């Protein structure tokens, strides 16, 4: 296993040599010791070390913070600052360069070892997180393309059905025949739409849920899945048809109540507050004209579903 490579930037020769010797005793390879910010930027581009230990106060026009900023932005090399003093203004400039560590002079070898090991560990974890995020973004992009393709096919099928319905309308002169045909076309369209949702969209939602590791994504995927299930539910269609003033959320909650879910279960499934669920339950009873009766809401909903 190759040694980790570290560049030391320190304008005090004795201190620079002490740091170099300590790092080499710890098993690291010191690529070079530089004495100015300009030299550090140029040498970092040539050697590409794994870590830079940067003194803040340096000889020359460029101080350590400016040099570190150029190295971080151009080469993404982690930085550890070395300094004997700092103030509020300097601290703000240091934070802007996103350092991986900070050690005050004078320091002993133990302090140096700890700050270097922590910096390497943090850099490694950041890189793993970045790789994981990029892989996840690629996977989501691939799934999105598949989902968009399925939706486009569904839209094309809808257009074709609409065109077919129009042609049938134009070919029928009798109102009775026209109305009957439109009813048949509507049923056919609904069946095709439900079939396409089940076979072209739902599988990708399931795959996304299996491959997703983030809690926020799973919440949204559960909501999408619940909404799609509501679309393909015969109960939802019947409820929407008989009670046209039901909102989509009321239809969703009514379906869950019909299936025996309690208010707290519905709260978790839909990611809403308990008060919101209770308010919807009250509105559903009003719209079903049972708000001032002892009729059980679930019993009423089950009778509608038959």
C-alpha positions as a printed NumPy array, in Angstrom:
array([[  0.   ,   0.   ,   0.   ],
       [  1.512,   3.365,  -1.078],
       [  2.191,   6.03 ,   1.52 ],
       [ -0.046,   9.07 ,   1.806],
       [  1.674,  12.101,   0.261],
       [  1.755,  15.423,   2.151],
       [  3.113,  18.828,   1.149],
       [  4.241,  21.162,   3.976],
       [  4.018,  24.946,   3.494],
       [  5.856,  26.752,   6.326],
       [  8.155,  29.802,   6.053],
       [ 10.078,  28.991,   9.252],
       [ 12.755,  26.519,   8.231],
       [ 13.208,  24.834,  11.608],
       [  9.462,  24.398,  12.082],
       [  9.104,  23.071,   8.524],
       [ 11.858,  20.495,   9.082],
       [ 10.319,  19.434,  12.421],
       [  6.926,  18.884,  10.791],
       [  8.518,  16.992,   7.889],
       [ 10.437,  14.669,  10.21 ],
       [  7.368,  14.019,  12.375],
       [  5.198,  13.171,   9.382],
       [  7.798,  10.812,   7.937],
       [  8.126,   9.051,  11.31 ],
       [  4.354,   8.537,  11.213],
       [  4.693,   6.758,   7.861],
       [  3.731,   9.586,   5.494],
       [  5.723,  10.761,   2.463],
       [  6.449,  14.507,   2.399],
       [  6.508,  15.56 ,  -1.259],
       [  8.119,  18.942,  -0.543],
       [  8.394,  21.846,   1.905],
       [  7.488,  25.244,   0.47 ],
       [  8.055,  28.686,   1.982],
       [  5.603,  30.949,   0.115],
       [  2.011,  30.84 ,  -1.112],
       [  3.033,  31.238,  -4.748],
       [  5.452,  28.311,  -4.535],
       [  2.835,  26.182,  -2.779],
       [  0.195,  26.702,  -5.502],
       [  2.675,  25.918,  -8.278],
       [  4.153,  22.857,  -6.551],
       [  0.738,  21.449,  -5.598],
       [ -0.274,  21.489,  -9.271],
       [  2.908,  19.588, -10.162],
       [  2.992,  16.99 ,  -7.358],
       [ -0.734,  16.586,  -6.616],
       [ -0.213,  15.603,  -2.932],
       [ -2.987,  13.897,  -0.928],
       [ -2.905,  16.624,   1.74 ],
       [ -1.42 ,  20.108,   2.242],
       [ -0.326,  21.429,   5.661],
       [ -0.505,  25.21 ,   5.216],
       [  0.903,  27.92 ,   7.482],
       [ -1.35 ,  30.987,   7.37 ],
       [  1.299,  33.696,   7.661],
       [  3.855,  33.303,   4.836],
       [  6.538,  35.331,   3.115],
       [  5.45 ,  36.972,  -0.137],
       [  2.308,  38.649,  -1.405],
       [  0.088,  35.562,  -1.057],
       [ -0.728,  34.35 ,   2.44 ],
       [ -1.607,  30.756,   3.309],
       [ -5.38 ,  31.27 ,   3.19 ],
       [ -5.292,  32.627,  -0.368],
       [ -2.952,  29.833,  -1.45 ],
       [ -5.181,  27.213,   0.186],
       [ -8.232,  28.658,  -1.558],
       [ -6.586,  28.301,  -4.969],
       [ -5.421,  24.753,  -4.218],
       [ -8.878,  23.682,  -2.945],
       [-10.817,  25.244,  -5.829],
       [ -8.43 ,  24.122,  -8.565],
       [ -7.216,  20.746,  -7.313],
       [ -9.689,  19.686,  -4.559],
       [ -6.807,  18.796,  -2.243],
       [ -7.671,  18.836,   1.498],
       [ -5.986,  21.502,   3.609],
       [ -4.844,  21.608,   7.267],
       [ -3.941,  25.052,   8.595],
       [ -0.953,  25.763,  10.846],
       [ -0.945,  29.036,  12.775],
       [  0.225,  30.675,  15.954],
       [ -2.617,  33.199,  16.094],
       [ -5.936,  34.105,  14.468],
       [ -8.678,  36.708,  14.694],
       [-12.374,  36.838,  13.722],
       [-11.685,  38.144,  10.21 ],
       [ -9.027,  35.516,   9.6  ],
       [-11.32 ,  32.785,  10.939],
       [-14.016,  33.752,   8.418],
       [-11.504,  33.574,   5.556],
       [-10.337,  30.176,   6.807],
       [-13.921,  28.815,   6.855],
       [-14.49 ,  29.99 ,   3.271],
       [-11.743,  27.625,   2.061],
       [-13.449,  24.606,   3.744],
       [-10.35 ,  23.249,   5.554],
       [-10.115,  19.669,   6.813],
       [ -8.295,  20.602,   9.996],
       [ -6.641,  23.329,  12.051],
       [ -3.745,  23.091,  14.486],
       [ -2.248,  25.869,  16.598],
       [  1.509,  26.275,  17.021],
       [  3.314,  25.14 ,  19.043],
       [  2.001,  21.564,  18.939],
       [  3.351,  18.127,  19.821],
       [  3.578,  15.049,  17.613],
       [  0.425,  13.523,  19.109],
       [ -1.67 ,  16.578,  18.142],
       [ -0.169,  16.481,  14.657],
       [ -0.972,  12.778,  14.21 ],
       [ -4.594,  13.236,  15.321],
       [ -5.34 ,  16.2  ,  13.046],
       [ -3.749,  14.499,  10.017],
       [ -5.554,  11.185,  10.538],
       [ -8.887,  12.962,  11.017],
       [ -8.325,  14.998,   7.849],
       [ -7.58 ,  11.885,   5.771],
       [-10.603,  10.081,   7.236],
       [-12.926,  13.024,   6.57 ],
       [-11.639,  13.351,   3.001],
       [-12.176,   9.623,   2.411],
       [-15.733,   9.764,   3.768],
       [-16.522,  12.858,   1.687],
       [-15.287,  11.086,  -1.437],
       [-17.361,   7.978,  -0.691],
       [-20.425,  10.144,  -0.109],
       [-19.798,  11.975,  -3.38 ],
       [-19.396,   8.692,  -5.283],
       [-22.562,   7.313,  -3.706],
       [-24.519,  10.466,  -4.555],
       [-23.329,  10.402,  -8.176],
       [-24.211,   6.71 ,  -8.515],
       [-27.641,   7.351,  -7.034],
       [-28.227,  10.3  ,  -9.375],
       [-27.288,   8.148, -12.372],
       [-29.648,   5.397, -11.238],
       [-32.507,   7.85 , -10.668],
       [-31.854,   9.407, -14.092],
       [-32.049,   5.992, -15.729],
       [-35.279,   5.156, -13.923],
       [-36.698,   8.565, -14.814],
       [-36.017,   7.984, -18.501],
       [-37.82 ,   4.637, -18.326],
       [-40.746,   6.215, -16.486],
       [-40.979,   9.089, -18.962],
       [-40.982,   6.589, -21.822],
       [-43.831,   4.679, -20.199],
       [-45.794,   7.888, -19.659],
       [-45.252,   8.895, -23.285],
       [-46.602,   5.553, -24.46 ],
       [-49.598,   6.079, -22.203],
       [-50.16 ,   9.534, -23.681],
       [-49.888,   8.142, -27.19 ],
       [-52.435,   5.464, -26.352],
       [-54.72 ,   8.17 , -24.956],
       [-54.39 ,  10.226, -28.138],
       [-55.191,   7.21 , -30.254],
       [-58.248,   6.437, -28.165],
       [-59.408,  10.043, -28.353],
       [-59.016,   9.992, -32.14 ],
       [-60.956,   6.749, -32.341],
       [-63.745,   8.245, -30.208],
       [-63.903,  11.287, -32.47 ],
       [-64.165,   9.153, -35.581],
       [-66.99 ,   7.155, -34.01 ],
       [-68.793,  10.35 , -33.011],
       [-68.651,  11.661, -36.57 ],
       [-69.88 ,   8.359, -37.998],
       [-72.992,   8.199, -35.794],
       [-76.002,  10.339, -36.686],
       [-78.426,   8.966, -34.179],
       [-78.063,  10.526, -30.73 ],
       [-78.824,   7.265, -28.982],
       [-76.135,   5.394, -30.876],
       [-73.674,   8.247, -30.35 ],
       [-74.192,   8.323, -26.57 ],
       [-73.899,   4.558, -26.342],
       [-70.69 ,   4.547, -28.351],
       [-69.155,   7.305, -26.279],
       [-69.936,   5.321, -23.139],
       [-68.212,   2.275, -24.584],
       [-65.202,   4.347, -25.656],
       [-64.936,   5.845, -22.193],
       [-64.943,   2.436, -20.551],
       [-62.338,   1.187, -23.011],
       [-60.17 ,   4.221, -22.364],
       [-60.421,   3.764, -18.601],
       [-59.538,   0.081, -18.844],
       [-56.543,   0.821, -21.061],
       [-55.39 ,   3.605, -18.781],
       [-55.663,   1.424, -15.684],
       [-53.872,  -1.428, -17.438],
       [-51.063,   0.86 , -18.582],
       [-50.644,   2.304, -15.105],
       [-50.432,  -1.177, -13.587],
       [-47.98 ,  -2.566, -16.155],
       [-46.011,   0.455, -17.399],
       [-45.72 ,   2.734, -14.359],
       [-46.155,   0.755, -11.137],
       [-43.191,  -1.636, -11.806],
       [-40.836,   1.348, -12.056],
       [-42.217,   2.818,  -8.838],
       [-41.552,  -0.519,  -7.082],
       [-38.004,  -0.631,  -8.506],
       [-37.332,   2.93 ,  -7.386],
       [-38.506,   2.057,  -3.852],
       [-36.195,  -0.972,  -3.73 ],
       [-33.174,   0.982,  -4.961],
       [-33.729,   4.149,  -2.932],
       [-31.783,   4.57 ,   0.348],
       [-32.938,   8.035,   1.307],
       [-35.867,   8.55 ,   3.66 ],
       [-37.157,  11.667,   1.858],
       [-37.268,   9.831,  -1.47 ],
       [-39.166,   6.906,   0.075],
       [-41.801,   9.291,   1.468],
       [-42.453,  10.768,  -1.975],
       [-42.416,   7.336,  -3.642],
       [-44.982,   6.073,  -1.102],
       [-47.203,   9.071,  -1.903],
       [-46.875,   8.433,  -5.671],
       [-47.685,   4.757,  -5.161],
       [-50.717,   5.58 ,  -2.996],
       [-52.038,   8.058,  -5.556],
       [-51.621,   5.592,  -8.424],
       [-53.395,   2.911,  -6.408],
       [-56.236,   5.366,  -5.842],
       [-56.504,   5.907,  -9.613],
       [-56.832,   2.197, -10.334],
       [-59.19 ,   1.549,  -7.389],
       [-62.776,   0.707,  -8.495],
       [-64.027,   2.142,  -5.174],
       [-62.41 ,   5.524,  -5.942],
       [-63.982,   5.581,  -9.387],
       [-67.427,   4.765,  -7.95 ],
       [-67.049,   7.35 ,  -5.174],
       [-65.946,  10.043,  -7.647],
       [-68.851,   9.231,  -9.953],
       [-71.579,   9.24 ,  -7.279],
       [-70.254,  12.12 ,  -5.198],
       [-68.701,  14.603,  -7.599],
       [-67.714,  17.107,  -4.897],
       [-65.227,  14.728,  -3.234],
       [-61.65 ,  16.036,  -3.371],
       [-58.81 ,  13.656,  -4.375],
       [-57.489,  13.654,  -0.792],
       [-60.972,  12.859,   0.579],
       [-61.271,   9.962,  -1.864],
       [-57.843,   8.702,  -0.715],
       [-58.776,   8.891,   2.982],
       [-62.196,   7.333,   2.34 ],
       [-60.503,   4.407,   0.607],
       [-58.142,   3.899,   3.577],
       [-61.046,   4.06 ,   6.058],
       [-62.95 ,   1.518,   3.97 ],
       [-59.914,  -0.78 ,   4.159],
       [-60.008,  -0.625,   7.972],
       [-57.178,   1.854,   8.545],
       [-57.345,   3.915,  11.748],
       [-56.717,   7.679,  11.818],
       [-53.178,   7.242,  13.148],
       [-52.408,   4.747,  10.37 ],
       [-53.718,   7.185,   7.753],
       [-51.645,   9.981,   9.293],
       [-48.447,   7.936,   8.783],
       [-49.355,   6.666,   5.296],
       [-50.2  ,  10.132,   3.936],
       [-47.626,  12.013,   6.04 ],
       [-50.213,  14.471,   7.405],
       [-51.249,  15.525,  10.907],
       [-53.886,  13.703,  12.938],
       [-56.029,  16.863,  12.977],
       [-55.967,  16.935,   9.169],
       [-57.192,  13.337,   9.   ],
       [-60.   ,  14.074,  11.478],
       [-61.047,  17.17 ,   9.501],
       [-61.251,  15.128,   6.293],
       [-63.217,  12.413,   8.092],
       [-65.737,  15.05 ,   9.236],
       [-66.087,  16.454,   5.701],
       [-66.601,  12.966,   4.265],
       [-69.455,  12.305,   6.709],
       [-71.062,  15.614,   5.713],
       [-70.852,  14.856,   1.999],
       [-72.33 ,  11.403,   2.567],
       [-75.148,  13.038,   4.581],
       [-74.438,  10.982,   7.718],
       [-72.796,  13.689,   9.856],
       [-75.669,  13.867,  12.347],
       [-76.372,  10.15 ,  12.45 ],
       [-74.936,   7.151,  14.254],
       [-74.125,   5.399,  10.978],
       [-70.6  ,   3.997,  10.986],
       [-68.494,   5.686,   8.295],
       [-66.679,   2.503,   7.274],
       [-69.984,   0.63 ,   6.987],
       [-71.32 ,   3.377,   4.686],
       [-68.197,   3.303,   2.52 ],
       [-68.316,  -0.489,   2.239],
       [-71.922,  -0.253,   1.031],
       [-70.839,   2.186,  -1.7  ],
       [-68.032,  -0.133,  -2.78 ],
       [-70.42 ,  -3.054,  -3.415]])
